[in-house]
């Protein structure tokens, strides 16, 4: 299983905060509910260290023979 480093975790958390700041500046009543899913997943990945996006990307690259 892939575990994100602390720098990746901080990056994911900062990205979630920036998205939520954009939602706040746009107005919580103006954005679609689906935009809240992205910061939720990013925050969960930052807390747990398991990022499904990085895991899937690593598996796809490995299937093409590209190693990190």
N, C-alpha and C positions, 0 to 999 in steps of 0.2 A: 504494500500500500504506500502511496505517496504522502509524505508529510512535508508541508511547506516550512521553509526557514522563517526565522523571525522577521527578516526584512520583507519577505513576500507577504507575511501576515500583516505587517504594518501597511504595506502598499494596498492590500485588499481592504483594510479598515479605512484608510484614507479615501479610497475610491468610493466606498459606501457613504462616508460623511459628505463628500463632494456632491454625490447624487442627491442625497437628502437635503443638502443646502439648496440645490437647484429646485427641488420640489417645494421647499419652503418659500423661496423667492418667487416661484411661479404661482403659488397658492395651493394649499392642500386640496381645495375643492375643484381645482381646474385640471389636475392631472388624472390620468387613468389609474385604476387600482393596480394594474399589472406592473407599473413602474416601481412599486414597493417590493416586488419579489426580488429584484436584482440586489438592492442593498441588504435585504434579509439574507440571501445566499452568501453575499460577500462577507457580511458580519459573522455568519456561522462558520465560514471557511477561515476567517481570521482567528476566531476563538478556538476552534478545534484543530486547526492546522491541516485538515483534509479539504482540499479544493477539488471538487469534481471536474471542473474545467481543465485544470492542470493534469489531472489523472487521465482524462480522456485524450487530451492533446498528446501526452507522452505515449499512450498506447497506439494512437494513430501514427505518430512518427516512427515508433518501433516497428509497426507493420510494414513501413516502407524501408526499413533498414537504417533509419537515421537515429543515431545514439546521441544522448546529451553529454 
